[in-house]
Amino acid sequence: MNVQASRAALAIILAALVPACASAGRGVDAPVTGPQAAGVYERFRALEGDWTGKSTKGWTDTISFKNIAGGSAVLSTSFQAHEDDTMVTLIHPDGERLLLTHYCAAKNQPRLQASAVNGNEVTFTYLDATNLPSRDTGHMDKVLVRFEDSTHFTERWTWYQDGQESWMEEIRYERVKSVEERSPGP
């Protein structure tokens, strides 16, 4: 068998294994790549600024987005989702794919990768984690972000523990208006 035929055979085998691994509970979906991942990253960069949010469970949050490290990452800081605690999420390209690392109040750091884009929605799914003794230890496992317009977006987080997913809640955010935008004109 020549090298080209060997590569083709390996590609067929890998294509068959990837769905099998995902369905076996490993939770790793194929990444969104290329221009699609780059476009999603630009949507996150455009969120720079302050936002207020309301959860479907009734609590409120203040979140801030900042483009950092020469534009190579977006830092999201959540100040009120957990009383007296701050959580941080970093979104950044990794080659052709887009990653999200969530520094959680659960004291672990799941890494999620953009795995689906559907219009104005992007889904990030579990890739791996630090400070997580096993996949069945409770952690944020998935997030769906819906970009509504330049002043609204929604996040829907999923918790995973003991082989079970549970939808946490949906938080709808609205951009905080600047002082100039709040002041009546002359």
C-alpha positions, -999 to +999 in steps of 0.1 A: +000+000+000+014+034-009+016+064+014-014+081-001-036+050+002-024+046+038-034+082+047-068+077+030-074+045+050-063+062+083-087+092+075-116+067+071-108+050+103-105+082+123-138+095+108-155+064+121-139+066+155-146+103+163-185+099+165-180+066+184-158+083+210-183+112+215-212+088+219-192+068+244-194+097+268-160+112+262-178+144+253-153+156+226-172+170+196-154+180+163-143+216+165-156+245+144-125+257+124-113+282+099-132+313+088-163+302+108-143+300+141-126+334+132-160+350+127-173+337+160-141+351+177-148+385+162-183+384+177-168+379+211-143+407+205-172+430+197-187+424+232-159+445+248-175+466+276-199+461+305-231+442+306-259+435+331-277+402+330-308+384+344-310+347+349-341+326+342-338+318+379-342+354+388-307+365+399-288+393+383-251+396+372-227+422+360-202+409+334-173+427+317-155+418+284-120+430+276-098+422+246-064+414+260-029+402+250-027+421+218-062+409+207-053+373+211-079+366+239-111+379+252-114+381+290-149+378+305-153+386+342-185+377+361-188+396+393-222+386+408-231+352+396-219+338+429-220+359+461-186+372+471-169+354+442-157+363+408-155+339+378-134+344+347-138+330+312-111+333+285-120+329+248-092+326+223-082+310+190-060+280+191-048+276+155-079+270+134-103+263+164-118+285+191-114+276+228-131+288+260-117+282+294-140+288+324-124+295+358-153+283+379-165+287+414-166+249+415-128+252+417-121+236+383-113+249+349-131+232+320-119+239+285-146+239+259-142+242+221-166+258+197-183+227+182-213+241+164-224+273+148-261+278+138-268+313+126-263+337+155-256+308+180-224+291+189-221+260+211-189+252+231-186+217+243-163+199+268-127+192+256-109+187+288-102+203+322-077+211+348-083+205+385-110+179+376-102+145+391-126+127+367-151+136+340-179+127+364-169+154+389-193+184+386-183+210+361-196+233+334-197+211+303-214+232+276-224+267+269-246+280+241-241+317+233-267+335+212-257+369+197-290+388+194-278+423+184-251+448+194-267+454+228-280+419+237-267+383+240-277+352+259-257+324+275-271+290+284-248+269+306-250+231+311-236+213+342-223+178+340-219+154+369-220+116+374-227+110+337-257+134+336-261+168+319-284+193+336-293+226+321-284+253+346-301+284+334-302+310+307-288+345+313-298+373+290-274+403+290-278+439+279-250+463+272-246+490+299-250+524+282-221+548+285-226+581+303-228+599+270-256+575+258-276+580+290-273+618+290-300+637+270-286+657+241-288+695+239 
